[in-house]
Amino acid sequence: MDKPVCLIDTESDGKLCVQQSALQILQQIQQPVVVVAVVGLYRTGKSYLMNRLAGQQTGFVLGSTIESQTKGIWMWCVDHPTKAGTTLVLLDTEGLRDVDKGDSKHDTNIFCLAVLLSSTLVYNSRGTINNRAVEELQYVTELTECIKVKSSDEDNDDSSEFVKFFPSFIWAVRDFTLERKIDGKDATEDEYLEFALKLKPGTAKQVMEYNWPRECIQTFFPSRTCFTFPFPTAPENVSRLESLDPADLSSDFLEVTDRFCKFVFHESHVKKLKDGITVTGRVLGHLAKTYVDTISSGAVPCLENAVIAMAMIENESAVKEGLEVYQSGMEKLKDSFPLELKDVSSEHQRLSKMATQAFMKRSFRDSDGKNLKSLEENINKHFDGYLCQNEQASKRRCEDLLSSLSEPMTENLKQGSYAKPDGYDLFCKDLEDIVKNYNSQANKEVKAEEVLEEFLKQKSVDSKAILQADKKLTEKEKQIKEETEKAALLQQEIKAKEEKQRQLEEKMEAEKQSNEERMSQVKEKMDEELRLQREEAERAMDSKLREQAALLEKGFKEKADRMTQEVEEFKRQNDEAESNRAREFAVMLENFNKRHEDSMAMMMQQHREQMQAIQPKNARCSEEIEEAALLHQEVKATEEKLQQLEEKMEAEKQSNEERMRQMKEKMDEELRLQREEADRAMDSKLREQAALLEKGFKEKADRMTQEVEEFKRQNDEAESNRAREFKEMLENFNKRHEDSMAMMMQQHREQMQAIQPKNARCSEEIEEAALLQQEIKAIEEKQRQLEEKMEAEKQSNEERMRQMKEKMDEELRLQREEADRAMDSKLREQAALLEKGFKEKADRMSQEMEEFKRQNDEAESNRAREFKEMLENSNKRHEGLYGYDDAATQRTDAGHSAEECTLFRGNRGSSPPAAGNQS
């Protein structure tokens, strides 16, 4: 702000009102605020001090006439010069006892608002602090009638608690000309103030009237400081003080002004509400509106009601702010949908933590946890919505992918490419390629299995039509392929359900981690609020003890005794308030845990329902494994017979080949001998013919030639006949062998026809059963992991219980030590009283110690009982959460033996046979 604005003004009917423009400025200030308000008689130079605190020469209006320039309360917000991240709010109030107003009630209201809104109150006066100056501060005595601490104590005086919440007090004495001497000795400014506030002994009415405003100042403002300002300049220049050059001002005045500003900057604390709640600019605006509306309605401002009203406003806004943090982050993530569930859950946990942190930073007094519950429910509701959107995006992407991959198949269906022999096998191959490509591209999509399941169900209609139209396949083969397709659909359905189960477990884990993080933040917030409440009570107690000591030192024994009673009552109220606060926190934590347990129980119910849905399929799998085992045994026996027949046929074939080889060798040998015999006879005749020709018997030689020709013809014919006989014998032999082999082959075909349906069915069911058995193992492994997780959670809970018990024991020990120290102090005090001869006081001290001991024992007993109940409730909740009946998740394959389960593993290797691996 470059200049002050009016925060609280007076309407035409005389009622106070808050200016909306000023509230809008405060709404923008999210930082803690140090609020310095100045009050005092009109025309005493209050505005000059505020300008100097703002670091400016001008700003708040300085009057130069007898008329008051400041009306209502004006506000100037600047950056704090020494405290980073803090805003300094300066409040310049309307001058008191202005002759133009004629309404003392208006002055009282202005003074009360300055006290209620500030963390440092500057009272500005002129001259000296004499009796008249103190009497002019009569508004202090009226605070008990104008301000209430608790709404329930409407008829009781609760002014003793003002010390907890009232601002520190600075008395600025302007135009001070006297020497600061007390009993002839130099005195500091603070000593001067305390001397002026010194009480007179006695109980006379005049003395009581003299002491009353001083007692109020001492009681309500334990932190008191005084600054005495000399004349700033010559009287004729005072009217233009803001325009004077520093050289024209008194050096002593400038020195005090500088000390005043430094003191305010370094010693003024951040404004806090009841229970140590830090005030921001936004909260300050709400406070001003609440207090002004209450005063204007004729009611008395109540600190407790104001805190409750602020808590309602701020907590509702804190829920909205936390939700905005979560939503803005998830909306950015939404642009990247679809994603894996673990990525969405991880971002949900991170943003949920940030949202809770934003809520915790702004909220206060959320004792019942209602607003935190609202934030949690809204976050979970939005998380479910984002999960649904991510699933829809995943479903669209998977459907588009399947549509793209299945376009060639769709075109083939339109053209009738599968309506031919072998069309079904071609269709199955194309479908298998589509599924393979789909799984490689969509394996991380959250809806991948579910969309594929729906796709396969749709294609099963086309598959059945193509299967029935394929004329190449026999009825048995069609039945086998139909059963195979059903098994594939069942397998895909199980995979889809397992994916849902896995996603549910991921969601449960995310919910558990989010809950643990929220619990941690709630615990930190609770500890911080209890610490602030305890510090506030300790500061107030120290103030009262100092005041009591001062009264005893000055000889006001009766007032000191009354103060002792006030201190005891004050301590009792603080202990009760702390105990109530701790109880509220315990209830809130218990409710928080209960909500988490209800949520986890609901998820566990979903888990059980999903396991129960898978159970019938597991039972079916067991039946099929048993049936497949029997079929496999039958197939094995038939295969053994086939093997023996094949061995017999192979032996017969080899024996026949050997006989054929030997017969051929014999035939070749006989033909060779016959040919050699003919060759020898031919050679003999040719030699005889040659001899006849040589001797001149030509006629005989010619006849010999004819004989040789006839002999040769006969030999060729005999050889040809012999070869034909051998050929016929071989043909007959081969025919007999072929007839024998044909008979064996017929037996082989008959056995194969008998075993083929069983073998196919066995192979199919063994394969399907093996797959289902593998799926059961995977489900059992998930169940085992879940049980391990539950066991880990149980151990974690036990560890938390142990740590909680240790913390409880430690707190009880500290409480006991504190009580022992207090008791020791009282015993020493009693001993001192006895030593000085104050027996009556020592006796009263004994009674006090007995009461003190009784209260401590009772408090310790109550604390122990509360801790015990907390532990029992926590254990009971844990047992209730994890003691459910898990019968639905037991194994369902007990219907077959270990031998049956390993039947196709022992003889055929680690995997069952495929449908085509037949003998």
C-alpha positions, 0 to 999 in steps of 0.5 A: 500500500502506498497510502493508508485507507479507512478500515472502520468508519462511522455510519450516519446513525453512529454505528461502526462499519467495516470498509469493503475496500480495506477488507479486500486488501487484507484478503490478499495478505496471506502472510502473518501480520504484526498489528500495531495500533495507536490510541490516545486523546485527540490532537496528541500526535498519534499519526506522526508516530504511525508515519515514522513506523511506516518509514514515511514522512507523510501518510496518516493525516496530521492535523494542525488545528484543534479538530481531530483529523482521523475518524474511525480506524485507518490502516496502512499495510507495509512490508515488515522491515526486520521480519521477512515474510511478515506484514506490518499493519499500522492502525491509527485510531480516532482521537479519544474525548473529541469534543465533537462526538459527545459519545463516550461509548464510541470512544470505548468501542474504538479503544476495545477494537484497538485492543482486540485487533493489535499485537502491540498497543501504543497509548499516546499522551502528553506531558507526564504520567500523573494521576490525571493521565492514568484516569484518562485511560479509564477505558482500560477499566471498562474492558471487563464489561466490553470484552468476554473470553468465553461465551459460556461465562456470560455472568462471570468475570473472566478478565483474568484470562485477558493476559493470554490474548491482550497486546503488549503495551507501550506508553508514549509520553509526548512533550515530556519536560520533567527530569526522570528521578525517583527518590532523587535517583535517575530512573529509566523510562520503564521505571518511571512507568512502573512508579506511576502505576504503583498501588497505594496501600489501604482499602478506603474508597478513594484508595480503591478508585486510585488503584483500580485503573493501575491494577487493570493496566498491570493485570491486562498488560503484563508486558509494559514499556514507556518512551518519553519524547521531548518537544520535537521543535519550536512551538510555532513549527509543530503545526507543520511537523510532517514537512520539516527537515530532520535538521529542524527537529530536536536531536533528542526527539529524533533519538527517542523516535528512532529507539521507539521504532526499533523497539516496535520492529524487534519486540512486537510479535505476530498477532495471535488468537486464543490457543496461539493461532497465528493471524494472517491479513485475511484472518485479521479482516474477518476478525475486524468484521466479526468484532464490528458487527458484534459491537454494532448489534449491541452485543459484547465481543467474545474472543472464543466466539470470534475464534469459532467464527474464524475457524468456520470461515478459514476451515471451509476456505482451507478445504477449498484451497486444498481441493484446488491444489489437488484438482489443478495438479490432476487436471494437468495429469489428465492431459496425459491420459491414459496412464498406468494405474501406478502412475495415476496413484503415485500422482494422487498420493503426491497431490493429496499430501500437498492438499493436506499440507495446504489445508493444515497451513490454513485451518485451525480448531478443526477439533472434530476433524469435520473439515479434514474429513470433507477434504478427504472425501472430496479428494477421494471422490475426485480421484475416483472420477479421474480413475474413471476418466483414465479408464475411459481414455484407456478403453478408447485407445484399446478399442481404436487399436483393435479396430485398426489391427482387425481392419484386414480381418473385417475386410476378409469377412465382408469378402467371404475369404474365410467361407472356404475349406481351411477358412476356420484355420485361416481365421484363427491364425489372423485372430491370433496375429491380432491378439499378439500385436495387440498385447505387444502394443497395449500391455500397460493399458488399464483396460487392455484385458477387459477390451480384449475380452469383449473383442474376443466375445464379439469375434466368437460369433464370426468364429462359430459361423466360419467353423460350421461352414468349413466343410473340410473339418469333421464334426469331431474336429469342429467340436474340438476347435469350439471347445478350444475357443471356449477355453481361450475366452475363459482364459481371457476372462480370468486375466481381465478379473486378475487385472481388476484385482491387481488394480484394486490392490494398488488402490488399497496400497495408495489409500493406505499410504495417503492415510498414513501421510494424513495421520502424520500431518494431523499429528504434527498439527495437533502437537503444534497446537498443543505446544502453542496452547502450552506456551500461551498458558506458561506466558500467562502463568509467568506474568501472574507469578511476577505480578504476585511477587511484585505485590508481595514485595510491595506489601500487598499480602491480601492481594497476593493471597487472592492472586494465589487463588487466581493462579491455582484456578488459572492453572486448573483451567489450563490443565482442564483445557489442555486435557480437553484439547488432547481428548478432542484430538484423540477423538478426531484421530479415532474417527479418522482411523475409523473412516480409514478402516471403513474404507479398507473394509469396503475394499477388502469386501470387493477383494473377497467378492472378486475372489468368490467370482474366480472360485467357480472357474477354479473348481471347473479347472480342477474338474477338467484337470481330473478328467484330462488325467483319465483321458491322458492315461487312456491315450497313453495305453492306446499309444503304447499299442500303436507303438507296438504295432508300428514296431511289428510293421517295421520288423516285418518290412525289414524282414521282407526286404531281407528276403527280397534281397536274398531271393534277388541274389539267388535269382541273379546267381541262377541266371548267371549260372544258366548264362555261363552254361549256355555260353559254354555250350555255344562255344563248343558248338562254334568250335565244332562248326569251325572244325567242320568248315576247316575240314571241308564239311560245309553242309554239316557246318551250315546245319551246325549254324542253324542248330547254333541259332536254334540253341541261342534262341532256346537259351534266350527264351529259357532265360526270359522265362526264368526271369519272368518266373522270378518276376512273378515270384517277386510280385507274388511275394510283394503282394503277400507282404503288401496284403500283410502290411495293409492288414496292419495298416487297417488295424492302425487306422482303426486304432487311430480313429478310436483314439483321435477324438480322445487324444484331441480332447485330452490334449486340448483339456490338458492344455486348458487345464495347465493354463488354468492351473497356472492362473490358479497359482498366480492367484494363490501367489497374489493371495499369499502376497496379500496375506504377507502384506496383512501380516506386515501391516499387523506387525506395523500396527504392533510397532505403532502400538509399542511406540505409542505405549512408549510415548504414553509412558514417557508422557506419564513419566514427564507428568510425574516428574513435573508433579514431583518438582512442583511438590518439592517446590511446595515442600521447600516453601513450606519448610521456609514458612515453618523456619520463619515461624509462619505455622498457619501458612505452613498448615494451609500449605500442607492442605494445598499439597494434599489437594495438589497430590490428589489432583496429580494422582487423579490426573495420572490415573485419568491419563493412564486410563485414556491411554489404555482405552486408546490402545484397546480401541486401536487393537480392537479396530485392527483385529476387526479389520484383518480378522475376516473369514478367508474361506473364499480364497482357499485353494480349489484344486484339492479334488485331484491328487499330486500324481494327477497334477504331475501326470503330464509333467512326469512323462512329457516334460515341463509343459503339457502336449499341444493338440497336434502332437499325436502319435 
